[in-house]
Amino acid sequence: MEKLDLKNLKKRYLVWLYKTTKEELDKIERKFTQLEIDRFLLREIIRMDSSRKLVKFISDFHNYICNKEKEAKEQKFLNNNEINPEYNFLHLKLKAVEKAILKELGKDALKEIKLLYEMEMIERILKSTERR
């Protein structure tokens, strides 16, 4: 097998490793970032509802936020607020994958892979037909 073919095989594997590991970590982390935005939205909706006609919807949204927060904490932390070992493993695995990419392919390749991942995630969101 030629040197370029071997490099391409390594690149595809590293891209796959990055994608799968980052997706697993993002499933947990995104809930925390969503909570920040959800809390902001809730405060703004409460502030704008001067007629107080949306109390039921606001309450439902508040409950949704509380449930999301509980679920997020359960995935990231143990009962004693220590980091969940599974989460910690994913975090360290992602760092190791990024180091492997740097070693095998270089800094520009790592930037490219991160950009491709982000583009794919945004494309998934834009193509999603799921209604919430």
N, C-alpha and C positions, 0 to 999 in steps of 0.2 A: 504494500500500500504506500502511496506517495505521501510525502511530508504534509502537503496541503490538505490531502484527504484526512489524515490523522488530526490535523489542527481543526478542520471543520467538524469532525466527529466530537472532539473535545468541546468545541464551541456549542454545538447543539445540546450536548449533555449539560453543560454549565448553564445554558439558557433555560433548559427544562428544570434543573435544580433550583435556579434562582426563582423562576416563576412559581413552582409548586410550594417552595418554602415561604416565599413572600406572601402568596395567597393565604396560606394557613395563618401566618402571623397577622396579616391584615384583617382577617375575619374577627380577630380579637381586638386589635388596636382601633379599627374603624369605629367600633361602638363608642369608645371613649371620645373620639373626635366628633362623632355624631351627637353625643350628649351635650357637648359644648354648644353646638349649633342649635340643637333642640331646645335647650334652656333659654338661649337668646330669643328664639322664635316664640316660645311661650311667654316670656316677659313682654315682648312686643305686641303679641296678640292681646294679652291682658290689658296692656296700656291703651290699645286702640279700640277695645270693646267698651266704649263709654256707656252704651245702652244696657250692658250686662245681659244681653240676649244670647250670648254664646257660652254661658257658664257650663252647660253640659258638655259641649265640645272641648272646652278648655280643660275641664276635669278629665275627660277621656284622654286627651293629649298628655296631661300631667301623669296619669296612670301609666300610659305607654312609656313615658320617659323613665319613670321609676322602675318599671319592669325591665327595660333595656339596661339600666344601670345595675340592677341586681344580677342580671345574666352576664354582663360584662365583667363584673367583679368576681363572679364565680369562675369564669374562664381564666382570669389572669392571676387571681390570688387564692390561697388556701384560707381556711377558717381563721387562722391566726394572723392574717394579713401578710404572710410571707408570699413571695412570688411562687406561683405554681411551677413545679419542675418541668412540666410539659411546655409551658410558655417560655421558660428560661432556655430550654433545649432549642426550641424554634428560633429564639433570638440569637443564640450562639451559633446555631447552624447557618443562619443567614449571613452572619459575619464571616464565618469560615468559607462559605460559598463565594462571597465577595472577594476574599483574599485569594481564593483559588482562581477566580476570573482575572484578578490583577496579575497573578503569577503566570498564568498560561497565556493571557490575551492582552493584558495591559490596561492602563487607565482609561483610554478612549473606548475600549470595548465595554468596560464596566458602565461608563456613562451611556453608551448606546443601548445596552441591555436594560438599564433602568428606564431609559426613555421609551423603549419599545414596550416594556411592561406597563408603564403608565398610559401609553397610547392605547394598548389593548383594553385596559380597565375602563378607560373613558369610552372607548368604542362599544364595549359591552353595555355600559349604562345607556348610551344613546340608542342602541338597538333594542334595548329591553322593552318588552310590551307588557310587563307585569304591572298591575295596578295595585296600589296600596291604599 
